[in-house]
Amino acid sequence: MKAISRSLWLFALTLSLQSFAQNYPNKPIRLVLPYPPGGGTDVIARPLAQKLTEQLGQQVIVDNRGGANGNIGMEFVAKSPPDGYTLLFALTAQYAVNPTLYPKLPYDPVRDYAPISLLANAPYLLVVHPSLPAKTTAELITLMKARAGQLAYSSSGNGSGAHLAGEMFRSLAKVNITHVPYKGAGPAMPDLIAGQVQFSFVTYTAAGPHIKTGRLRALGVTTAKRSPTLPDLPAIAETLAGYDSAVWYGFAAPAGTPADTVARLNSEVLRVLAAPDFRNRIMLEAVAPIGSTPDEFGNFMKSEIARWAKVVKDSGAKVD
């Protein structure tokens, strides 16, 4: 009798899970961003949530949970029920940099999440204050060598994407430059515009208006090749072979989320990325849509963790 009862229970559970997958979603979905509202992540995440709401027939609500370089939001998702109703939109820093940067990370990007899709990537722009005579990356490197230790670059904090973009630049160019960390991208920009620091690696969203008014000069992009969204700007890699410090965006769920749910979300995300209105909207911010299978994103994440581990260790960056 016990064996029969167990078989019936397993059969009922299987039917329940199948029904869940078929009915998903049947209530609003929370999309967690591990950053405060108003940042560059919102440029993609909010239109993405809007399109998913239209396609899924349930509201996808953006939930900004910033703090600790994204660790607070990442931990929240890792500990959420794996039912498809709490999802994650995070960046290179959270998925690939923090595992080396933080000695006691409250999550494991490989173990604690079910990859859904690589979404997009975007360059940082290498920008200089117009008082610097450098008009190209090569001229900037020459100037750095002539003024060893005198030129400073800003970032939104130790271990941030801008910081590591600068460290990769320093290593490949073999120059002596000074890093000045700020408590966020917002406080860093006024000092860059005022010339208190001489250069930085910033997003197009943050730098674009100042480049147009001449308060900053753009020298190149940090992607391995020229960005399709900014084709007139050279890639830094055209001067420094091997340089690649792009920002990428990934979509995931808590580990253990049913495979059918992950597959459904992947299909819907790829539909969003193919939609002309969505593509045009994010490309205005120099963000290039990509898309992938869950397995492709998982493998890409692992390779990026290994790549950035070397950069973090070489930089000496540490965060308690």
C-alpha positions as CSV (number, residue, x, y, z in Angstrom):
1,M,0.0,0.0,0.0
2,K,2.8,2.4,0.8
3,A,4.4,1.9,-2.6
4,I,1.1,2.5,-4.3
5,S,0.5,5.7,-2.2
6,R,4.0,7.0,-3.0
7,S,3.4,6.3,-6.7
8,L,0.1,8.2,-6.6
9,W,1.8,11.1,-4.8
10,L,4.6,11.3,-7.4
11,F,2.0,11.1,-10.2
12,A,0.0,13.9,-8.6
13,L,3.2,16.0,-8.2
14,T,4.1,15.5,-11.8
15,L,0.7,16.7,-12.9
16,S,0.9,19.7,-10.6
17,L,4.3,20.7,-12.0
18,Q,3.1,20.3,-15.6
19,S,0.0,22.4,-14.8
20,F,2.3,25.0,-13.2
21,A,4.4,25.3,-16.3
22,Q,1.4,25.5,-18.6
23,N,-0.2,28.2,-16.5
24,Y,2.9,30.2,-16.0
25,P,2.7,33.1,-15.3
26,N,-0.5,33.6,-13.4
27,K,0.6,36.5,-11.2
28,P,2.9,39.5,-11.4
29,I,6.7,38.9,-11.7
30,R,9.4,40.8,-9.8
31,L,12.5,41.8,-11.9
32,V,15.3,42.6,-9.4
33,L,18.0,45.1,-10.4
34,P,20.9,45.2,-7.9
35,Y,21.3,48.9,-8.4
36,P,19.5,52.1,-7.2
37,P,16.9,53.6,-9.5
38,G,17.9,56.0,-12.2
39,G,21.1,54.3,-13.2
40,G,22.3,52.9,-16.6
41,T,20.7,49.6,-15.9
42,D,17.2,51.2,-16.0
43,V,17.8,52.1,-19.7
44,I,17.4,48.4,-20.6
45,A,15.6,46.9,-17.7
46,R,12.5,49.1,-17.7
47,P,11.7,48.8,-21.4
48,L,12.5,45.0,-21.1
49,A,10.0,44.8,-18.3
50,Q,7.4,46.7,-20.3
51,K,7.8,44.4,-23.3
52,L,7.6,41.2,-21.1
53,T,4.5,42.5,-19.5
54,E,2.8,42.9,-22.9
55,Q,4.0,39.4,-24.0
56,L,3.3,37.4,-20.8
57,G,0.0,39.0,-19.9
58,Q,1.2,39.6,-16.3
59,Q,2.9,42.8,-15.0
60,V,6.7,42.6,-14.7
61,I,7.6,45.0,-11.9
62,V,11.2,46.4,-11.7
63,D,12.5,46.2,-8.1
64,N,15.7,48.2,-7.6
65,R,17.7,46.7,-4.7
66,G,21.0,48.6,-4.7
67,G,23.9,48.4,-2.3
68,A,27.3,46.7,-1.8
69,N,28.2,46.7,-5.5
70,G,25.0,44.7,-6.3
71,N,25.5,42.1,-3.6
72,I,22.3,42.9,-1.7
73,G,20.1,42.4,-4.8
74,M,22.0,39.3,-5.9
75,E,21.6,37.6,-2.5
76,F,17.9,38.5,-2.4
77,V,17.3,36.7,-5.7
78,A,19.5,33.7,-4.7
79,K,17.4,33.1,-1.6
80,S,14.0,33.7,-3.4
81,P,11.7,30.8,-4.3
82,P,12.6,29.2,-7.6
83,D,9.1,29.6,-9.0
84,G,9.7,32.0,-11.9
85,Y,8.2,35.0,-10.1
86,T,11.5,36.6,-9.0
87,L,14.0,37.2,-11.8
88,L,17.4,38.9,-12.0
89,F,18.8,41.6,-14.3
90,A,22.5,42.1,-13.4
91,L,25.8,43.1,-15.0
92,T,29.4,42.0,-15.5
93,A,30.3,43.2,-12.0
94,Q,27.8,41.0,-10.2
95,Y,28.2,37.9,-12.3
96,A,31.9,37.9,-13.1
97,V,33.9,40.4,-11.0
98,N,32.5,40.2,-7.5
99,P,33.4,36.5,-7.0
100,T,37.0,37.5,-7.0
101,L,36.7,41.0,-5.5
102,Y,34.8,39.9,-2.4
103,P,36.4,37.3,-0.1
104,K,33.0,36.5,1.5
105,L,30.4,36.8,-1.2
106,P,26.8,36.0,-0.1
107,Y,26.1,34.2,-3.4
108,D,27.7,32.0,-6.0
109,P,26.9,33.2,-9.6
110,V,27.2,29.7,-11.0
111,R,25.6,27.7,-8.2
112,D,22.8,30.0,-7.1
113,Y,21.2,31.1,-10.4
114,A,19.5,29.5,-13.5
115,P,20.8,31.4,-16.5
116,I,18.1,32.5,-18.9
117,S,19.9,34.7,-21.5
118,L,22.7,37.0,-22.2
119,L,20.9,40.2,-23.1
120,A,23.2,42.9,-24.5
121,N,26.5,44.6,-24.2
122,A,27.7,48.1,-24.2
123,P,31.1,49.9,-24.2
124,Y,32.5,52.2,-21.7
125,L,33.8,55.3,-23.4
126,L,37.3,56.5,-22.7
127,V,36.8,60.2,-22.2
128,V,39.2,63.0,-21.3
129,H,38.9,66.5,-20.0
130,P,39.3,68.9,-23.0
131,S,42.3,70.5,-21.4
132,L,44.3,67.4,-22.2
133,P,46.0,67.7,-25.6
134,A,45.4,64.1,-26.4
135,K,43.1,63.5,-29.4
136,T,43.6,59.7,-29.7
137,T,44.3,56.8,-27.4
138,A,47.8,56.6,-28.7
139,E,48.4,60.3,-27.9
140,L,46.9,59.7,-24.4
141,I,49.3,56.9,-23.7
142,T,52.3,59.0,-24.8
143,L,51.1,61.8,-22.5
144,M,50.7,59.3,-19.6
145,K,54.3,58.2,-20.1
146,A,55.6,61.7,-20.2
147,R,53.7,62.6,-17.1
148,A,54.1,59.4,-15.2
149,G,51.9,59.2,-12.1
150,Q,50.4,62.7,-12.7
151,L,47.2,61.8,-14.6
152,A,44.2,60.5,-12.6
153,Y,41.1,58.7,-13.6
154,S,37.8,58.5,-11.7
155,S,35.4,55.6,-11.1
156,S,32.3,54.9,-9.2
157,G,34.3,52.9,-6.6
158,N,36.9,50.2,-6.0
159,G,36.1,47.2,-8.1
160,S,33.6,49.0,-10.3
161,G,33.6,48.4,-14.0
162,A,35.2,51.7,-14.7
163,H,38.0,51.0,-12.1
164,L,38.8,47.6,-13.8
165,A,38.6,49.1,-17.3
166,G,41.3,51.6,-16.1
167,E,43.4,48.8,-14.5
168,M,43.3,46.8,-17.7
169,F,44.3,49.9,-19.6
170,R,47.2,50.6,-17.2
171,S,48.4,47.0,-17.5
172,L,48.3,46.7,-21.3
173,A,49.7,50.3,-21.9
174,K,52.3,49.9,-19.2
175,V,51.6,53.3,-17.7
176,N,51.6,54.8,-14.3
177,I,48.2,56.4,-13.6
178,T,46.3,57.2,-10.4
179,H,42.8,55.8,-9.6
180,V,40.4,58.1,-7.7
181,P,37.3,56.1,-6.5
182,Y,34.1,57.9,-5.8
183,K,30.9,56.8,-4.1
184,G,28.9,56.3,-7.3
185,A,29.0,57.5,-10.8
186,G,26.9,60.6,-10.0
187,P,29.5,62.2,-7.6
188,A,32.4,61.3,-10.0
189,M,31.1,63.2,-13.1
190,P,31.2,66.8,-11.8
191,D,34.9,66.5,-10.9
192,L,35.7,65.0,-14.3
193,I,33.9,67.9,-16.0
194,A,35.7,70.3,-13.8
195,G,39.1,68.8,-14.6
196,Q,39.8,67.6,-11.0
197,V,40.5,64.2,-12.7
198,Q,41.8,64.0,-16.2
199,F,40.0,61.0,-17.7
200,S,37.6,58.2,-17.0
201,F,35.7,55.2,-18.5
202,V,32.0,56.0,-18.5
203,T,28.8,54.9,-20.2
204,Y,27.4,56.7,-23.2
205,T,24.3,57.4,-21.2
206,A,26.3,59.4,-18.6
207,A,28.9,61.0,-21.0
208,G,26.9,61.6,-24.2
209,P,25.4,65.0,-23.3
210,H,28.8,66.3,-22.1
211,I,30.6,65.0,-25.2
212,K,28.0,66.9,-27.4
213,T,28.6,70.1,-25.5
214,G,32.4,69.8,-25.6
215,R,32.8,69.4,-21.9
216,L,34.4,66.0,-22.5
217,R,36.2,64.5,-25.4
218,A,35.7,60.8,-26.3
219,L,38.8,58.9,-27.6
220,G,37.5,55.3,-27.9
221,V,35.3,52.5,-26.8
222,T,36.2,49.6,-24.5
223,T,34.6,46.8,-26.6
224,A,37.0,44.5,-28.5
225,K,35.8,46.0,-31.8
226,R,34.0,49.2,-32.7
227,S,30.6,49.4,-31.3
228,P,27.8,49.2,-34.0
229,T,26.0,51.9,-32.0
230,L,29.1,54.3,-32.1
231,P,30.9,53.3,-35.3
232,D,32.9,56.5,-35.6
233,L,34.7,55.9,-32.3
234,P,37.8,53.6,-32.5
235,A,38.1,50.6,-30.3
236,I,40.9,51.0,-27.7
237,A,41.9,47.5,-28.9
238,E,43.0,49.1,-32.2
239,T,45.8,50.7,-30.2
240,L,46.1,48.2,-27.3
241,A,45.8,44.7,-28.7
242,G,43.7,42.4,-26.5
243,Y,41.9,45.2,-24.7
244,D,38.2,44.4,-24.0
245,S,36.3,45.8,-21.1
246,A,32.7,45.9,-22.2
247,V,29.7,45.9,-19.9
248,W,27.3,43.0,-20.5
249,Y,23.8,42.4,-19.1
250,G,22.4,39.0,-18.1
251,F,19.0,37.6,-17.3
252,A,18.6,34.8,-14.7
253,A,16.3,33.2,-12.1
254,P,17.0,31.4,-8.8
255,A,18.6,28.0,-9.2
256,G,16.1,25.3,-9.3
257,T,13.5,27.2,-11.4
258,P,11.7,24.6,-13.5
259,A,13.3,24.0,-16.9
260,D,10.0,24.7,-18.7
261,T,9.7,28.1,-17.0
262,V,13.3,29.0,-17.9
263,A,12.7,27.9,-21.5
264,R,9.5,30.1,-21.7
265,L,11.3,33.1,-20.3
266,N,14.2,32.6,-22.7
267,S,11.8,32.5,-25.7
268,E,10.0,35.6,-24.5
269,V,13.3,37.5,-23.9
270,L,14.5,36.6,-27.4
271,R,11.3,38.0,-28.8
272,V,11.9,41.2,-27.0
273,L,15.5,41.5,-28.3
274,A,14.2,41.0,-31.8
275,A,11.5,43.6,-31.6
276,P,12.5,46.7,-33.7
277,D,11.1,49.2,-31.2
278,F,13.1,47.7,-28.3
279,R,16.3,47.4,-30.3
280,N,16.0,51.0,-31.5
281,R,15.4,52.3,-28.0
282,I,18.4,50.7,-26.4
283,M,20.7,51.3,-29.3
284,L,20.1,55.0,-28.8
285,E,22.0,54.5,-25.5
286,A,24.9,52.6,-27.3
287,V,23.6,49.3,-26.0
288,A,23.8,46.4,-28.5
289,P,21.2,43.5,-28.1
290,I,22.6,40.0,-28.2
291,G,20.5,37.1,-26.9
292,S,21.6,33.5,-26.2
293,T,20.4,30.1,-25.0
294,P,20.5,29.5,-21.2
295,D,23.5,27.1,-21.7
296,E,25.4,29.7,-23.8
297,F,24.9,32.3,-21.1
298,G,26.0,29.9,-18.4
299,N,29.2,29.0,-20.2
300,F,29.9,32.6,-21.1
301,M,29.5,33.6,-17.4
302,K,32.0,31.0,-16.4
303,S,34.5,32.2,-18.9
304,E,34.0,35.8,-17.8
305,I,34.6,34.9,-14.1
306,A,37.9,33.4,-15.1
307,R,38.9,36.3,-17.3
308,W,38.0,39.0,-14.7
309,A,39.7,37.1,-11.8
310,K,43.1,37.8,-13.4
311,V,42.3,41.5,-13.9
312,V,41.0,41.9,-10.3
313,K,44.1,40.1,-8.8
314,D,46.5,42.1,-11.0
315,S,44.8,45.3,-9.9
316,G,45.2,44.5,-6.2
317,A,41.5,45.7,-5.7
318,K,40.0,44.5,-2.5
319,V,36.6,45.1,-0.9
320,D,35.8,43.9,2.6
